[in-house]
């Protein structure tokens, strides 16, 4: 997993840089992140019901948060194993 992808996704979402978020969706190797971005962008452009858009946005943000937590614990375990 590339932590930089999650940071970029959070930054692009916060700054409403949808073009860059779309490029990240295509280039990332994390298929879950790609799918979350796809669902959010589709809802943003085509959904008329704001609650659906909000659901997809929060789903994307929760996944980014989860992935960052997973990366932090993984890094800590790697550091503790090293002599």
C-alpha positions as CSV (number, residue, x, y, z in Angstrom):
1,X,0.0,0.0,0.0
2,X,1.2,3.5,-0.8
3,X,0.4,5.9,2.0
4,X,1.0,8.8,-0.5
5,X,-2.1,7.8,-2.4
6,X,-4.3,8.2,0.7
7,X,-2.8,11.5,1.5
8,X,-3.4,12.7,-2.1
9,X,-7.0,11.4,-2.0
10,X,-7.7,13.3,1.2
11,X,-6.0,16.5,-0.2
12,X,-7.8,16.4,-3.5
13,X,-11.2,15.7,-1.8
14,X,-10.6,18.5,0.6
15,X,-9.7,21.0,-2.1
16,X,-12.4,19.8,-4.6
17,X,-9.8,18.9,-7.2
18,X,-11.9,16.3,-9.0
19,X,-9.7,16.0,-12.0
20,X,-6.7,15.1,-9.9
21,X,-8.9,12.7,-7.9
22,X,-9.9,11.0,-11.1
23,X,-6.3,10.6,-12.2
24,X,-5.5,9.1,-8.8
25,X,-8.4,6.7,-9.2
26,X,-6.9,5.4,-12.4
27,X,-3.3,5.3,-11.2
28,X,-3.5,3.8,-7.7
29,X,-2.8,0.2,-7.1
30,X,-5.3,0.0,-4.3
31,X,-8.5,-1.3,-5.9
32,X,-10.7,-0.4,-2.9
33,X,-9.5,3.2,-2.9
34,X,-10.2,3.3,-6.6
35,X,-13.7,2.0,-6.3
36,X,-14.5,4.4,-3.4
37,X,-13.3,7.3,-5.5
38,X,-15.3,6.1,-8.5
39,X,-18.5,5.9,-6.4
40,X,-18.0,9.3,-4.9
41,X,-17.2,11.0,-8.2
42,X,-20.2,9.4,-9.9
43,X,-22.5,10.5,-7.1
44,X,-21.0,14.0,-7.2
45,X,-21.7,14.4,-10.9
46,X,-25.0,12.5,-11.3
47,X,-26.8,12.1,-8.0
48,X,-29.7,14.5,-7.2
49,X,-30.2,13.1,-3.7
50,X,-27.6,14.9,-1.4
51,X,-27.8,12.1,1.2
52,X,-26.4,9.6,-1.3
53,X,-23.6,11.9,-2.2
54,X,-22.9,12.4,1.5
55,X,-22.9,8.6,2.1
56,X,-20.3,8.1,-0.6
57,X,-18.1,11.0,0.6
58,X,-18.1,9.6,4.2
59,X,-17.4,6.1,2.9
60,X,-14.4,7.4,1.0
61,X,-13.1,9.4,4.0
62,X,-13.6,6.5,6.4
63,X,-11.6,4.2,4.1
64,X,-8.8,6.7,3.8
65,X,-8.8,7.0,7.6
66,X,-8.8,3.2,8.0
67,X,-6.0,2.7,5.5
68,X,-3.8,5.4,7.2
69,X,-4.3,3.7,10.6
70,X,-3.4,0.3,9.1
71,X,-0.3,1.8,7.6
72,X,0.8,3.4,10.9
73,X,0.4,0.1,12.8
74,X,2.2,-1.8,10.1
75,X,5.1,0.6,10.2
76,X,5.3,0.4,14.0
77,X,5.5,-3.4,13.9
78,X,8.2,-3.2,11.2
79,X,10.3,-0.8,13.3
80,X,9.9,-2.9,16.4
81,X,11.1,-6.1,14.6
82,X,14.3,-4.4,13.3
83,X,17.3,-4.9,15.6
